[in-house]
Amino acid sequence: MSRWTIFSLLCLSLVMGGAVAQTDMVSIRDTGAVGDGETDDTDAIIAAVQQARDTDQNVYVPKGEYRISRAIELDKVTLTGPVATAWPADANVLPSFRPVHSDGPAFHLLEGGGLSWVDITYPTDREIREGDLAVLVSGIGTYVSNARIRYAWDGILADGDHNVGRSNFENIFMVSIRNIGVRITGTWDVPRLHNIEVWNAGPVPRGLEEGIGFHLGMNDLIRMTDCFVFAMQYGFLFEDEIEGLEIDGPTWGVMNGCSTDFCGIGVEVRGDHTVSISGGSFWNHHQSLVVDGEGARVRMSGSELKSNGAPAVLVRNSDHVVITGNSLLRDMEEHRGPAVVLEGGRTVLGSNHIKSYGVGVQIQPEVKAAQIHGNSIDSHGHPAIENDAEVDAAVQIEGNLTVPSLTAPPPEQEQVAQQMP
């Protein structure tokens, strides 16, 4: 037998294996689900889940629109649609669940529960209402992948009462989330969030005074990569006490390649969290980074922080904040003010490019320690650094470069431009 024949047979076996795996699942159609968007398919779906648990299988969801009227619990069971050939964003390529209730989640993930290749869409003929929760998480080892959630009040929430460690959420597109996109807390052992987009846009427009993209409580080495938030009040909010939840405590974790756009505040760290942030782009109406915790330890590098009506960086209090190798921009002439404000705590600010229509870096009296070194600062004629720290504060300022603004062309260039047809 030739190598090519062996290779072809192997490929065929993989394809057939996928088909066999699918037929080994319990299909919700076999338990009576219709999928016409009008019939209440809740009982049929619950029956399929129970049968899958009894036979140690998973649940298969063919394409269709499935109306549900109460929560579907998934305990050591995965519910999955057909593997799509496109990213499940704007194209309608996934089987869709259409919840009509607001007295519980659409899906409740217990230990080992999972969702993949499905859409959850709430009604669009009314404003999104409190209680429209797509996924509630109450168990360890849960996952949601390759999913779309639309027009929900909340997207995915950990319940704040149980250990939801090793949660794995990835490739999720959220549209018009009114309250919280993802809340993850109570994770003893390394949860992972990857490639999750949270958008607040339509069908009923709303301002930026509400909404949290990612709400982080007590987490043990959480790993967030390539997550994005648009038009929420907070992009990423860290709190060690979340109102109404039993579990409290800080997050320890990393954010790589995460970004915000058109949000009120990009990243706010409230409490004693330990967070490393790298490689992001944070464009916001107000602050891009706020740190306020006596024990907060925050490191940010290789990112762009651009803010309009407030400083790009505001440190109210901290154990230490280290900000290196970033672009820190508050360069809108109509919103004049400092690009970086240090109100308290300890901060190292080094090797950044800082641009503002106001003071570049403002050090206020309550600062405990600040080292400002090796930055290039374009403050459009305003002082590059303003140091009002108390005399006993440990403040070192050295090696910074004040650079001329390149916003307007030199006079000779303006004259040449005027002469050109």
N, C-alpha and C positions, 0 to 999 in steps of 0.2 A: 504494500500500500504506500502511495507516495506521500510526501510531507504535505502537499497541498490538499490531498484527500482527507488526511487526518485533521488538518486545520479546519477544513470545511465542515467536517462532522462535529468538531468541537463547537464551532459557531452555531450549528444547527441545534446541538444539544442545549446550549445556553438559551437560545430562543424558545425551544420547546419547554425547557425548565421553567422559564418565566410564565409560559402559558399554563403549564401544569400547576405552578404555584397559585395562579389566579383562579383556576377551577377548583383548587383545594379550599378556597375561601368560601364562607357562607355569603351568598349574594342577598342583599336586602330585597331584591325582586322575588326571590324564591320564598320569602316569608310574607309576601303580599304588598310590598311597596309599589306604588304606581309611578310616581315621579312626574306628574303632570302639572305641578304647581298649585293645584286646587284641592286635591285629596289630602286629608290628614294622614301622613305616613308614619306618625310617631310609633304606634303600637307595632307595626311591621318592622321598623328599625330596631326597637328594643328586643323584639323576638329574635332577630338575627344576631344581635349582640349576645343574648343569653345562649343561643345555640352554639355560637362560636366559643364561648367560655366553656360550655359543657363538653365540647369536642376538641378543645385545645387548638382552635383555629382563629383566623382573623376575619374581618368583615369587608366584603367588596361592595362598592357603590358604583353602579353603571351611571353613565351620563343621564341627566334629567334634573328636574326641579322638585325637591322633596320638602313639602310643608311639614313643620314640626310644631307641636303645641306645648311641649314640656321638655325638661332636660334629658339628654341621653348620657348615661353614665358609661364610661369606658374604664374597666378595671382589668388589667393584664390583657387587654384586647386592643388591637389596632384597627381603625376604620380607614379604608383607603379607596380612592378613586383610581381610574386608569392612569398610568404614567403618561403625562401630557408631553407633547413635543415642543411646547413653547412655555416661556416664563408666564406664570399665571397672573398677569397684571391686567391690562385693558382688554385683552382678548378673552372671550367667554369659552374657555376650553375645558373647564372643570365641571363635574357634577355639583349642583348647588343645593344647599340647605336653606330654607326660607322660614326662620322662626317667626311665630306670631304672638309669642308670650313675652312678658317682661317680669315675671315673678321668679326667675331663675335663669341659669345659663343655657345656651343652646347645647353645649357639651360640657360635661364634668369629668375631668381626667383624674382618676385615682392611680394607685401604684401601677406602673407599667402601661398606662393608657396612652394611646397615640392617635393622631390625625395626620393624614397626608393626602395630597392631591385632591383637595376639596375646596369649595367656596362656601362661605357663610354670608348671606346677604339679608339684611333686615329691610322692612318695607320702606319704599321711597315716597309714598303718598302722604307722609306726615313728617313732622320734625322728629329727629332722633330723641328718644326719651330715656330718662334714668331707669336702669334695670335691664336695658338691652345689652346683656353681657354675652359675648360670643363663646369664650372658653374660660372655665374656672379650673384651677389646678390645686389639687389637695393631696397629691401623692408623689413619691420619689420615682425618678426614672421615667418621667413623662416626656413626650416630644410632640411638636407640631412642625410639619415641614411641607414646603411647596403648597402653600395655602393662600387664599385671599379672604379678607374679612372686610365687609362694607357696611357703612351706615349704622354702626353699633355705638352705644354709649361708651362701653369699655371693650377692648379687644381681648387680651389674655391677662388674667389676674391670678397670682398666687393668693390663696385664701388668708395668709398671715397667721394661721393656726397650726399648720402641719409642716413637717420637713419635706421640702420639694427639691432636695438636692439632685444633682445630675440631670436637671431639666435641660432639654436640648431643643431650642426653637430656631428654625432657619428657613430662609427663602420664603418670607411672608410679606404680602403686600396688603396694607391696611388703608382704607379709603374713608374719609369723613368720620374719624373717630372723635367724639365730642369730649370725652373725659380723660381716659388713660389708655394709651396704646398697649403697653406691656408693663405690668407691675410684677417684679420678681423679688421675693423676700423669703427668708426661712430656708435658705439653701445651705445645708451643711454638705459640703463637697461639690466643688467645681461645676456650676451650671454654665451653659454656653448659649449665647445669642448671636446669630450670624445673619447678615443680609436681610434685615427687617426694615421696611419702610413704613412710616406712620405719617399719613397726610390728613390734614384738616382742610377740606375743600368741598363745599356743596354737600348735598343738593340744596341746602339752605345755608347761605353764607353766614359766617360768624366771625367776630373780631378775635383779637389775640389775648383777651383778658382771662381766658380759661384754657384748660387742657394741659396734659403732660404726655410727652411722647414715651419716655421710659422712666418709670418710677422705681428706684432702687432702695431697698431697706437693708436687712441683715443678710449679707451674702458672703460666702466663703470662697474666695478666689474666683469670682465671676469673670468670664471672658466674653467681651463684646467686640465684635468685628463687623465693619462695613454696615453699620446701622445708620438710618437717616430719619430726620424729623422735619416736617414742613408745617409752618403756620400754627404752632401750638404755643401756649404761654411759656412752657418750659420744654426744652428739648430733652435733657437728661437731668433729673432731679434726684439727688441722694439725700435721704433722711434716715436718721437712726431711730426715730420714733414716728410711726405713721398712724394717724388718728384712726381709731376703730380696730386696730390689729393687735393681737396678743404678743406676737413676736417683735422684739426690738433689738437694736444693735447696729453696728456699722457694717459697711461693705468693705471688703478687701478685693481688689480686682484690677483689671486692665481694660482700656478702650483703645482699639486700633482701627484707624480708617473710618471712624464715625463722624457724622456731619450733621449740621442743622442749617436751615435756610428759612428766612422770613418768620422766625420765632421771636417771642419776647426776650427770653434769656436762653442762651445756648446750654451751658452746663452750670448747675448750682450744687455746691457741696455743703450741706448743712449737717454739722455734727462731726464725729471723730472718724471719718472714713479715710481709707488709704487707697488712692487711685492713681494709676499711671495712664496718661492719655497721650497718644502719638498719631501723627499723620492725618489729622482731621481738617475740615474746613467748616468754620462756624460763622455764619453771617446772620446777624440779629439786629432787632430794633433797639434793644437795650444791651445789657452786658452779655459778653460771650462766655466769660468765666467768672463765677462768684464763689469765693471760699469763705465759710463762716463756721469754724469749729475749733475749739481750743486744742483738740488733739488731731485735727485734720492734717493729713500728709498727702499732698497733691504734687505730681510731677507732670509737666506738659512739655512736649517737644515736637518739632517738625510740623507745626500746624499753622493755619491762618485763622486769626480771630479778628473779625470785622464787626464793629458796632456803630450804630448811628447816634442815638440820643443818650448814650451813657458810656462810661469807660469800657473799653474792651475787656480789661481785667480789673476786678475789684476784690481785694483781700481784706476782709473785715477782721478775721482772727484765724490763727493756724498754729500748729506745731511747726510745720515748715511747708512752704510752697517753692518749688523749683521750676522756673519757666525759662527754657533755653531753645534757641534756634527756631523761633517762631516769627511770623509777621503779626504785629499787634497794631491794628488800624482803627483810628477814629477820624477819618479824613473827609468828612462831609462838612463843607464850610458853613452850611446852615445850622449845624449842630455842634457848636464849638465847645470844647472842654478837654480835659486830660484824657489820654489814651489808657493810662495805668494809674490806679489809685490804691495806695497801701494805707489802710486805716489802722491795722494792728497786726499782731502775729510776726512771723519771721518769713522773709521772702528772699530768694536768690533770683535775680533777673539778669541773664547773661546771653550775649551773642544773638540778640533779637533785632529785627528792624521795627522801629516804632514810629508811627506817623499820626499826627493829630493837628487840628486847628485849635490848639491850646497847649498847655503844659504837657510835655511828653510823659513824664513820670512825676506823680505827686506823692510825697511821703508825709503823712500826717502825724500829729504829736504822739499818738498811742502806739506807734510801731515799736516792737521790741528789738527787731534786728532786720537789716536790709543790706544786701550786697548788690550793687548795681554796677555791672562791668561789661565792657566790650560790646555795648549796643550801638547801633547807628540810629540816630533820632532826628526826625524831620518834624519840627513843631511849628513850621510856618511863621518864624520870627518870635514865637513865644519861648519862654525858658525851656530848655530841654529837660531839666530836673529841678524840682522845687522841694527842698528838704526842710520840713518843719518839725522833725523828730525832736524829742526831748534830748537834752545834752548827755544823759546817761544811756541813751539807746546805742546799740552797736550798729552803726551805719558806716558802710564803706562805699565810696563812689569813685571809680577810677576807670580810665581807658575807654570812655565812651566818646563817640564821634558825633558831633552835631553836623548834619548834612544839609546843604541848601535844598530848598524845595524845587522839584522838577515839574511842578504842576503847570506853571505858565512858561511859555517859551521866552528866551531872551529878546530884548527889544529889536536887535538886528534881524532876528528870524521873523518877528511880527511884521517888520517893514517889507521884507521880501515877500511874505505871504500876501500883503496888501497889493503888491505890484503884479502878482500873478493873475491872469485872466480867470 
